[in-house]
C-alpha cells in the first residue's frame, strides 16, 4: 500500500468518529487505524449472544 506520507494515526479517541477522521485527513493524515470489531461483539450488541450454531 502506498501512502501520500508516513503520517498514520493509530486507533484512539482521535479515530472514534467520522468527523474526527475527516479532520485528521484535512490535517494531513495519510491513513488511520480503526478499532477492531469482532463478530461476537456485533452479536452481543444486537441483543445478546446469539448461538452461531443455529
Buried (B, 14 or more C-beta within 10 A) or exposed (E): EEEEEEEEBEEEEBBEEEEBBEEBEEEEBBBBEEEEEEEEEEBEEEEEEEEEEE
